[in-house]
Amino acid sequence: GRDADEAPSDAAALVGGAEGEPTQDTLPDQPLSGGSPLCDRCVTPSMASPKSVPDLAVREPTPTQEGWLLKRNGGLRPRTLANCSLGSWLQALFWQRRYFRIGPEEFIYRAREGAGQRGCFELAEVQMVTVQQNKILVHFAEPQRTGLRKRDRRTLCLATPSEEEAHVWADTLRSAAASLRADLLPGDWDLREMLRGEASLRSRSVRSGDSEGGPTARLVAKKPLPEGAVSIVQRLIDHSFVCKKTQDRRGAAMPMRLEVVQVFGVQNVAAWTEYTKARAEVAKRVAEAAAAAASSPAGDAAESGALEVPMAEGREGPSPSSAARHHDEQLTPEVRTAMLDDPELRALFGEVDSASNEHWLFHGSTTEAVHGITDSEFRINLAGSHRGTLYGKGVYLAECCSKADEYAEVGEDGLYGMLVCRAALGRVLVDTARKPAVLDLVEKCLSDEFQSLCGDRWAAVG
């Protein structure tokens, strides 16, 4: 919400999470021009992630089940006729009776009990399990090549004698798939509910030729956080708001304050899994760089390229001769969101990972883009499709909510959307040039030397 001196205040929705579309990614044309030294910097991290709690779930024993099921032949069309053939003399043309078993990691079937394995489906690739009367639809993230003909199959359709039995099998499949991923996800995520498909209907799309509309999107849940979360997040918004108008606002009135109306927690399994892997890699590179620096003479640091871009004078704090520092040497001043010491906020969002130099940063965009990013993830191939890319293609985030708000657009409900994203910054390359040397900056960020770029527009343009 915006409280501007020339207009009545509107309302805004703050959405917690990331991930990244049918996506339109917001990337600033001129990421920060003017403003205070505390806020006018735009950080482009390697990745961003959904809001999450760091406590990981403990894996439960994997449920198992086995028995006879009817498997629909994936090579025959039309499917409507195949579904109608159940119980008739045409059934043998479309359905095969197979013996299935749900194991710890795989869902296998045989032509008969005790016979050799005929096919195998990976439980780790299960994205959704739904029930339609007595039929079970299992949707996979990646095509499964199984059976004698090794056809690519994204949807497996099974039939049971009754709807009750279909629900039993479906629940067992969901539990097995959830148990397999439990140790990779935060403990408060309800993966079984996501596997039902009800929490991610926004993410569903009908593929050409798939009359049952299997999902191509991921396991996603967006849940409103408790009412008390609004006041907690409001403190973060107030802390990171700087009443400074830049050219990126494009003539719009400068709000005096942003009002948090509602906060959603975004649970995106695929984006979180990829992010945690990338975060671990960032932490590894940071540790390796620190070890290499510690074992080298101090005089060799400048020759190694770690000390390259001089900091502009006039900024708060010391003026080191380096714009690109090790992760344990904080930006000067520190990232603004990290300067708020709020135990309730940490309890709500979860702690950050200091080893990867992780921070909470903001991303403003259109309502459609906010939903698209959280349904999927940030897509680098769409970088610049909204505002341009001053520092090259990447995920553009801001430490000040007022900066991210410059790229937010009002939705049909009169609310503005904003993402609060985890970002593993690693070793940060700071650029203070008025006109950035994009190719050189991109090359450095794609190397092992730096993992993110901070475009310091305060130092660049004042």
C-alpha positions as CSV (number, residue, x, y, z in Angstrom):
1,G,0.0,0.0,0.0
2,R,1.2,3.5,-0.6
3,D,0.6,6.5,1.5
4,A,1.4,9.4,-0.8
5,D,1.0,13.0,0.1
6,E,-0.9,13.7,-3.1
7,A,-3.2,10.7,-3.2
8,P,-5.2,8.6,-0.7
9,S,-3.4,5.5,0.5
10,D,-3.9,2.3,-1.4
11,A,-3.4,-1.2,-0.1
12,A,-0.6,-3.6,-1.0
13,A,0.0,-7.3,-0.6
14,L,3.4,-8.5,0.4
15,V,4.1,-12.0,-0.8
16,G,6.9,-13.9,0.8
17,G,8.8,-16.3,-1.4
18,A,10.6,-16.4,-4.8
19,E,10.5,-18.8,-7.3
20,G,10.9,-18.2,-9.7
21,E,6.3,-18.1,-14.2
22,P,4.4,-18.2,-16.9
23,T,6.9,-15.6,-15.7
24,Q,7.6,-12.0,-16.4
25,D,10.7,-11.1,-14.4
26,T,11.2,-7.5,-13.3
27,L,14.7,-6.2,-14.0
28,P,15.5,-2.6,-13.5
29,D,16.4,-0.4,-16.4
30,Q,18.5,1.9,-14.2
31,P,18.7,0.0,-10.9
32,L,19.3,2.7,-8.5
33,S,19.8,6.4,-9.2
34,G,20.1,8.8,-6.3
35,G,19.1,8.0,-2.8
36,S,20.7,7.4,0.6
37,P,24.0,5.5,0.9
38,L,22.1,2.9,2.9
39,C,19.6,2.0,0.3
40,D,20.6,2.8,-3.2
41,R,22.2,-0.4,-4.3
42,C,20.8,-3.2,-6.4
43,V,22.1,-6.7,-5.8
44,T,22.1,-9.4,-8.5
45,P,22.6,-12.7,-6.7
46,S,23.2,-16.0,-8.4
47,M,19.8,-17.4,-7.2
48,A,16.8,-16.5,-5.0
49,S,14.5,-18.8,-3.1
50,P,11.2,-19.1,-1.4
51,K,10.6,-18.1,2.2
52,S,11.3,-21.0,4.4
53,V,12.1,-22.2,7.9
54,P,15.5,-23.8,8.2
55,D,14.5,-26.8,10.4
56,L,14.4,-29.9,8.2
57,A,11.9,-32.7,8.5
58,V,12.9,-36.2,9.7
59,R,12.2,-38.9,7.2
60,E,9.5,-41.3,8.2
61,P,9.5,-45.0,7.3
62,T,8.5,-45.3,3.6
63,P,5.0,-46.9,3.3
64,T,4.7,-49.8,0.9
65,Q,1.9,-51.5,-0.9
66,E,1.5,-54.1,-3.6
67,G,-1.3,-55.7,-5.6
68,W,-3.0,-56.0,-8.9
69,L,-4.0,-52.9,-10.9
70,L,-5.1,-52.0,-14.4
71,K,-2.5,-49.9,-16.3
72,R,-3.8,-47.9,-19.2
73,N,-1.8,-48.4,-22.4
74,G,-0.1,-45.1,-23.1
75,G,0.1,-45.7,-26.9
76,L,-3.6,-45.9,-27.7
77,R,-6.0,-43.0,-28.3
78,P,-8.5,-41.6,-27.7
79,R,-8.3,-41.7,-23.9
80,T,-12.0,-41.0,-23.5
81,L,-12.8,-44.3,-25.2
82,A,-10.1,-46.0,-23.1
83,N,-11.8,-44.7,-19.9
84,C,-15.2,-45.8,-21.1
85,S,-14.0,-49.3,-22.0
86,L,-13.4,-50.3,-18.3
87,G,-15.6,-53.2,-17.5
88,S,-16.6,-53.9,-21.1
89,W,-15.3,-56.3,-23.8
90,L,-13.1,-53.4,-25.1
91,Q,-11.1,-53.2,-21.9
92,A,-8.3,-55.5,-23.1
93,L,-7.6,-53.1,-26.0
94,F,-6.7,-50.2,-23.7
95,W,-5.8,-51.7,-20.3
96,Q,-3.3,-54.2,-19.1
97,R,-3.5,-56.1,-15.7
98,R,-0.2,-55.7,-13.9
99,Y,1.2,-56.4,-10.4
100,F,2.4,-53.2,-8.8
101,R,4.6,-52.6,-5.8
102,I,5.4,-49.3,-4.1
103,G,9.0,-49.5,-2.8
104,P,11.3,-47.0,-0.9
105,E,12.4,-45.2,-4.1
106,E,10.5,-46.8,-7.0
107,F,7.1,-47.7,-8.2
108,I,7.5,-51.0,-10.1
109,Y,5.2,-53.4,-11.9
110,R,5.4,-57.0,-13.3
111,A,3.4,-59.0,-15.8
112,R,2.6,-61.4,-12.9
113,E,3.4,-61.8,-9.3
114,G,6.9,-63.2,-8.8
115,A,7.9,-62.5,-12.5
116,G,10.7,-60.2,-13.6
117,Q,10.3,-56.5,-13.4
118,R,8.5,-55.0,-16.5
119,G,8.6,-51.3,-15.7
120,C,9.8,-48.8,-13.0
121,F,8.8,-45.3,-12.1
122,E,10.9,-43.0,-9.9
123,L,9.1,-41.7,-6.8
124,A,11.4,-38.8,-6.7
125,E,9.9,-37.5,-10.0
126,V,6.3,-37.7,-8.8
127,Q,4.7,-34.3,-8.9
128,M,1.1,-34.9,-8.3
129,V,-1.3,-37.9,-7.5
130,T,-5.0,-37.4,-8.1
131,V,-8.0,-39.6,-8.0
132,Q,-10.9,-39.6,-10.5
133,Q,-13.6,-42.1,-9.4
134,N,-11.7,-45.4,-9.5
135,K,-8.8,-44.1,-11.5
136,I,-5.4,-42.9,-10.2
137,L,-3.4,-40.3,-12.2
138,V,0.2,-40.1,-11.3
139,H,2.0,-37.0,-12.9
140,F,5.8,-36.9,-13.2
141,A,8.2,-33.9,-13.4
142,E,10.4,-35.6,-16.0
143,P,9.3,-38.2,-18.7
144,Q,9.5,-41.8,-17.5
145,R,10.8,-44.3,-20.0
146,T,9.5,-47.7,-19.0
147,G,7.8,-50.8,-20.4
148,L,8.8,-52.9,-23.4
149,R,8.6,-49.9,-25.8
150,K,10.3,-47.4,-23.5
151,R,7.9,-44.6,-24.4
152,D,8.2,-41.3,-22.7
153,R,5.4,-41.0,-20.2
154,R,4.6,-38.0,-18.0
155,T,1.2,-39.3,-16.8
156,L,0.5,-42.8,-15.5
157,C,-3.1,-43.8,-15.4
158,L,-4.2,-46.8,-13.2
159,A,-7.6,-48.3,-12.4
160,T,-8.8,-50.1,-9.3
161,P,-12.0,-52.1,-8.6
162,S,-13.4,-49.2,-6.4
163,E,-12.9,-45.6,-5.6
164,E,-12.0,-46.4,-2.0
165,E,-9.1,-48.6,-3.2
166,A,-8.0,-45.8,-5.5
167,H,-7.7,-43.4,-2.6
168,V,-5.8,-46.0,-0.6
169,W,-3.2,-46.5,-3.4
170,A,-3.0,-42.7,-4.0
171,D,-2.4,-41.9,-0.3
172,T,0.3,-44.5,-0.1
173,L,2.0,-43.1,-3.3
174,R,1.8,-39.6,-1.8
175,S,3.3,-40.7,1.5
176,A,6.1,-42.6,-0.2
177,A,7.0,-39.7,-2.4
178,A,6.8,-37.3,0.5
179,S,9.0,-39.5,2.7
180,L,11.6,-39.6,0.0
181,R,11.9,-35.9,0.0
182,A,11.3,-35.2,3.7
183,D,15.0,-34.7,4.6
184,L,15.4,-32.1,1.8
185,L,12.6,-29.7,2.8
186,P,11.8,-27.5,5.8
187,G,9.9,-29.3,8.5
188,D,6.7,-27.2,8.3
189,W,6.1,-28.0,4.6
190,D,3.1,-30.3,3.9
191,L,4.3,-32.2,0.9
192,R,1.5,-34.7,1.0
193,E,-1.0,-31.9,0.6
194,M,0.9,-30.6,-2.4
195,L,0.9,-34.0,-4.0
196,R,-2.8,-34.0,-3.9
197,G,-2.7,-31.2,-6.4
198,E,-5.2,-29.0,-4.6
199,A,-2.6,-26.5,-3.3
200,S,-1.1,-25.9,-6.7
201,L,-4.1,-25.6,-9.1
202,R,-2.7,-22.2,-10.2
203,S,0.3,-24.0,-11.5
204,R,-1.6,-26.5,-13.7
205,S,-1.7,-26.2,-17.4
206,V,-3.1,-28.5,-20.0
207,R,-0.6,-29.9,-22.5
208,S,-1.4,-30.5,-26.1
209,G,-3.0,-33.9,-26.4
210,D,-3.4,-34.4,-22.7
211,S,-7.1,-34.3,-22.0
212,E,-6.6,-34.9,-18.3
213,G,-4.5,-31.7,-17.9
214,G,-1.5,-33.2,-16.2
215,P,0.6,-30.5,-14.4
216,T,3.7,-29.2,-16.1
217,A,4.5,-27.0,-13.1
218,R,5.9,-27.9,-9.7
219,L,4.8,-28.8,-6.2
220,V,3.8,-25.4,-4.9
221,A,1.8,-24.2,-1.9
222,K,1.0,-20.5,-1.0
223,K,-0.4,-20.2,2.4
224,P,-1.4,-17.0,4.2
225,L,0.7,-16.6,7.3
226,P,-0.9,-15.9,10.7
227,E,-2.4,-12.5,11.3
228,G,0.5,-11.5,13.6
229,A,2.9,-11.9,10.6
230,V,1.6,-8.7,9.1
231,S,2.8,-6.5,11.9
232,I,6.1,-8.3,12.0
233,V,6.8,-7.9,8.3
234,Q,5.6,-4.3,8.5
235,R,8.6,-3.6,10.7
236,L,10.9,-4.9,8.0
237,I,9.1,-2.8,5.4
238,D,9.3,0.4,7.6
239,H,13.0,-0.3,8.3
240,S,14.0,-0.8,4.7
241,F,11.9,2.1,3.3
242,V,13.7,5.3,2.2
243,C,11.6,8.2,1.0
244,K,13.7,9.0,-2.0
245,K,12.3,9.3,-5.5
246,T,14.4,8.2,-8.5
247,Q,13.8,8.2,-12.2
248,D,12.8,4.6,-12.1
249,R,9.5,5.6,-10.6
250,R,8.6,7.1,-14.0
251,G,6.8,10.2,-12.7
252,A,4.5,8.3,-10.3
253,A,3.9,9.9,-6.8
254,M,6.4,9.0,-4.2
255,P,4.6,7.1,-1.3
256,M,5.4,8.2,2.2
257,R,5.0,4.6,3.5
258,L,4.1,1.1,2.3
259,E,1.4,-0.8,4.2
260,V,1.5,-4.5,4.4
261,V,-2.0,-6.0,3.9
262,Q,-1.3,-9.8,3.8
263,V,1.8,-12.1,3.9
264,F,1.9,-15.4,2.1
265,G,4.5,-18.2,2.7
266,V,5.6,-19.7,-0.6
267,Q,6.5,-23.4,-0.5
268,N,8.0,-24.4,-3.9
269,V,9.7,-27.8,-3.7
270,A,11.7,-27.7,-7.0
271,A,12.9,-24.1,-6.5
272,W,13.9,-24.7,-2.9
273,T,15.8,-27.9,-3.8
274,E,17.7,-26.2,-6.5
275,Y,18.4,-23.2,-4.4
276,T,19.8,-25.1,-1.4
277,K,22.1,-27.0,-3.8
278,A,23.3,-23.7,-5.3
279,R,23.6,-22.1,-1.8
280,A,25.9,-24.9,-0.7
281,E,28.0,-24.5,-3.8
282,V,28.3,-20.7,-3.1
283,A,29.4,-21.4,0.5
284,K,32.0,-23.9,-0.8
285,R,33.4,-21.3,-3.2
286,V,33.5,-18.6,-0.4
287,A,35.3,-21.0,1.9
288,E,37.8,-21.9,-0.8
289,A,38.5,-18.3,-1.6
290,A,39.0,-17.4,2.1
291,A,41.4,-20.3,2.5
292,A,43.4,-19.3,-0.5
293,A,43.6,-15.7,0.7
294,A,44.7,-16.8,4.1
295,S,47.5,-18.9,2.7
296,S,48.7,-16.2,0.4
297,P,50.8,-13.1,1.4
298,A,48.7,-10.1,1.9
299,G,50.5,-8.3,-0.9
300,D,49.4,-10.9,-3.4
301,A,45.7,-10.1,-2.9
302,A,45.7,-7.1,-5.3
303,E,47.5,-9.1,-8.0
304,S,45.0,-11.9,-7.7
305,G,42.2,-9.7,-8.8
306,A,40.3,-9.8,-5.5
307,L,40.9,-6.1,-5.0
308,E,39.9,-4.3,-8.1
309,V,37.1,-1.7,-8.0
310,P,37.8,1.2,-5.7
311,M,35.0,2.3,-3.4
312,A,33.7,5.9,-3.9
313,E,34.6,8.4,-1.3
314,G,31.8,9.9,0.9
315,R,30.1,6.6,1.8
316,E,29.5,5.8,5.5
317,G,32.1,3.8,7.3
318,P,35.7,3.0,6.2
319,S,36.7,3.4,2.6
320,P,38.6,0.2,1.8
321,S,40.6,0.1,-1.4
322,S,38.5,-2.8,-2.6
323,A,35.0,-2.9,-3.9
324,A,35.0,-6.7,-4.0
325,R,35.6,-8.2,-0.6
326,H,35.5,-11.6,1.0
327,H,32.1,-12.6,2.4
328,D,33.2,-12.0,6.0
329,E,34.0,-8.4,5.2
330,Q,30.6,-6.8,5.2
331,L,29.4,-4.3,2.6
332,T,29.8,-0.7,3.8
333,P,27.3,0.0,5.0
334,E,25.8,-3.5,5.6
335,V,22.8,-4.7,3.6
336,R,19.9,-2.8,5.0
337,T,17.7,-5.8,5.8
338,A,20.5,-7.3,7.9
339,M,20.6,-4.2,10.0
340,L,17.2,-4.9,11.6
341,D,17.7,-7.0,14.8
342,D,14.2,-8.5,15.2
343,P,13.9,-11.9,16.9
344,E,10.2,-12.2,15.8
345,L,11.2,-11.6,12.2
346,R,13.9,-14.3,12.4
347,A,11.4,-16.7,13.9
348,L,8.9,-16.0,11.1
349,F,11.3,-16.1,8.2
350,G,14.0,-18.4,9.5
351,E,17.7,-17.7,10.0
352,V,20.0,-16.9,7.1
353,D,23.1,-18.9,6.2
354,S,26.2,-16.8,7.0
355,A,28.5,-19.2,5.2
356,S,27.0,-18.3,1.8
357,N,26.5,-14.6,2.8
358,E,22.7,-15.1,2.6
359,H,20.4,-12.1,3.0
360,W,16.7,-11.2,2.6
361,L,16.1,-8.9,-0.4
362,F,13.1,-7.5,-2.2
363,H,11.7,-7.9,-5.8
364,G,8.8,-5.9,-7.1
365,S,6.9,-6.7,-10.3
366,T,3.5,-7.0,-11.8
367,T,0.9,-9.2,-10.2
368,E,1.1,-11.7,-13.0
369,A,4.9,-11.9,-12.6
370,V,4.7,-12.3,-8.8
371,H,2.4,-15.3,-9.3
372,G,4.5,-16.6,-12.2
373,I,7.7,-16.5,-10.2
374,T,6.3,-18.2,-7.2
375,D,4.6,-20.8,-9.3
376,S,7.9,-21.7,-10.9
377,E,11.1,-19.7,-10.3
378,F,13.1,-16.7,-11.6
379,R,13.9,-17.2,-15.2
380,I,17.1,-15.6,-16.5
381,N,15.9,-15.9,-20.1
382,L,13.2,-13.4,-19.4
383,A,15.6,-10.9,-17.8
384,G,14.9,-7.4,-19.1
385,S,11.5,-8.1,-20.5
386,H,9.9,-5.6,-18.1
387,R,12.4,-2.8,-17.6
388,G,15.8,-3.6,-19.1
389,T,19.1,-4.9,-17.8
390,L,21.6,-2.2,-16.8
391,Y,24.0,-4.9,-15.4
392,G,23.3,-7.7,-17.8
393,K,20.9,-10.7,-17.5
394,G,20.3,-11.8,-13.9
395,V,17.9,-11.7,-11.0
396,Y,17.6,-8.1,-9.8
397,L,16.9,-7.6,-6.1
398,A,17.0,-4.6,-3.8
399,E,17.9,-4.1,-0.1
400,C,15.2,-1.4,0.2
401,C,11.5,-2.1,-0.3
402,S,11.1,1.4,-1.6
403,K,13.4,0.6,-4.5
404,A,11.6,-2.7,-5.3
405,D,8.3,-0.8,-5.1
406,E,9.4,1.3,-8.2
407,Y,8.9,-1.8,-10.3
408,A,5.7,-3.0,-8.7
409,E,2.4,-2.5,-10.5
410,V,-1.1,-2.4,-9.1
411,G,-3.3,-5.4,-9.7
412,E,-7.1,-5.6,-10.3
413,D,-7.7,-5.8,-6.5
414,G,-5.8,-2.5,-6.0
415,L,-2.9,-4.2,-4.3
416,Y,0.8,-4.2,-5.2
417,G,2.8,-7.4,-5.1
418,M,6.3,-7.7,-3.7
419,L,8.6,-10.8,-3.1
420,V,10.9,-11.2,-0.1
421,C,13.6,-13.5,-1.3
422,R,16.4,-15.4,0.2
423,A,19.6,-14.6,-1.8
424,A,23.0,-16.3,-1.4
425,L,25.3,-13.5,-2.4
426,G,28.7,-15.2,-1.7
427,R,31.6,-12.9,-2.6
428,V,30.1,-9.7,-3.9
429,L,31.6,-7.6,-6.7
430,V,30.7,-3.9,-6.2
431,D,30.5,-1.7,-9.2
432,T,30.5,2.1,-8.9
433,A,30.8,3.1,-12.5
434,R,28.2,5.5,-13.9
435,K,28.0,3.4,-17.1
436,P,28.8,-0.2,-16.1
437,A,31.1,-2.3,-18.3
438,V,28.5,-5.1,-18.6
439,L,30.5,-7.7,-20.4
440,D,33.4,-7.4,-18.0
441,L,31.1,-7.6,-15.0
442,V,29.2,-10.6,-16.3
443,E,32.5,-12.4,-17.0
444,K,33.7,-11.9,-13.4
445,C,30.4,-13.1,-11.9
446,L,30.4,-16.2,-14.1
447,S,33.8,-17.1,-12.9
448,D,34.7,-18.6,-9.5
449,E,35.9,-15.2,-8.2
450,F,32.5,-13.6,-7.4
451,Q,29.0,-15.0,-7.0
452,S,27.0,-11.7,-7.1
453,L,27.1,-8.1,-8.2
454,C,26.2,-5.0,-6.2
455,G,25.5,-2.0,-8.5
456,D,26.2,0.9,-6.1
457,R,24.3,3.7,-7.8
458,W,24.8,6.0,-4.8
459,A,28.5,6.0,-5.4
460,A,28.0,6.1,-9.2
461,V,25.6,9.1,-9.6
462,G,25.2,10.6,-6.1
